[in-house]
Amino acid sequence: MDNIAFARPNIGPAEIDAVTAVLKSGWLTSGAKTRDFEQAFADAVGAEHAVALNSCTAALHLALIALGIGDGDEVIVPTMTFAATAEVVYAVGATPVLADSRPDDLTIDPKHVESLIGENTRAVIPMHYGGRAAAMKEISELARLNDLAVVEDAAHSFPTMIDGGLVGGGDSDAACFSFYANKTITTGEGGMLTTPHAEVADRVRRLSLHGLSRDAWRRFDVRSPWDYDITEPGWKYNLTDIASAIGLVQLGRADELAESRRRIAARYDERLEALAEIAPLPDQGARSHSAHLYVVRLRGIDRNSVIEHLGAAGIGTSVHYRPLHLHSFYVGKTQPPEALPVATKAFDEILSLPNWAGMPEAMVDMVCDRLTEAVRGGGRQ
């Protein structure tokens, strides 16, 4: 059997044809395809507004700016997340305050969030870990009581159900999605911001193109005047029509792609149930879950030996994540490990297994067979 990649995009003829059509059109940057993608994504999640950007990081960054977060402010973020969730807080001059995880699903713990709210707290960024929705009712209530902005880091969570709808269509101030190559739908690189606030969408769109009063599509349209104005300094964060063409096709396949991942997660659950040393996070194959990651916790097993055994068999794995407070940059700037005990303990145990749309069941079985060998063959601590 071929090597088993940790992640692989599911790209077919329709995506290739869509890109070819854009290349032939002569318009490659943000244009009609990008506007179509924004509208289609907004419709899919039930959002009032959507702005396509070149990454989820860009979406998070501009969301904070548009919501007025800046110097002297504090923003509560999970420690169990990727670097982007906190680095955008530094980028706007604010200070991230790290919150611990809930022990069952490793999403941000609302009770810890509540304990961290202080006089300088202005926002909270819950992250939907692995595709499972964070406890948004509790977080939204805390935000309402304390006049905080809520920006969802939804990089993992399309399509994830919450309160009868999809993440991104709720009443948070913004939700930020990733279309990186390992996500359920991909544009290669890319992101999307959804928001119920027209003023947030308008400012994010403007900031994503250098603060220009007109986007490049209109500026170079032969029927539009040449003139434009810079209303404030901005960035080059827009998404191209090439990427958006891929995204439109992938969006149309989203249910198919997500369901494939859920079936794989369910197969892992079935095969790993008898291994006492392996504890999958709960409900990763549930229909409400995007199944972006399939994460297990290793009980009394040396993770590095397991990773080495699987790697020798040609099986890719990863760890999501080393908590932020355990990275050298954050040591001394944020809380110590003993203040974040759940995430600290989880880091030593978690392992992410391959899960991508179209992954054959035989590959899932191979991963489970090799994992069983690793558990029973000397990986004990």
Secondary structure, 3 states (H helix, E strand, C coil): CCCECCCCCCCCHHHHHHHHHHHHHCCCCCCHHHHHHHHHHHHHHCCCEEEEECCHHHHHHHHHHHCCCCCCCEEEEECCCCCHHHHHHHHCCCEEEEECECCCCCCECHHHHHHHCCCCEEEECCECHHHCCCCHHHHHHHHHHHCCEEEEECCCCCCCEECCEECCCCCCCEEEEECECCCCCCCECCEEEEECCHHHHHHHHHHCECCECCCHHHHCCCCCCCCCCECCCCCECECCHHHHHHHHHHHHCHHHHHHHHHHHHHHHHHHHCCCCCEEECCCCCCCCCCCCCEEEEECCECHHHHHHHHHHCCECCECCCCCHHHCCCCCCCCCCHHHCHHHHHHHCCEEEECCCCCCCHHHHHHHHHHHHHHHHCCCEC
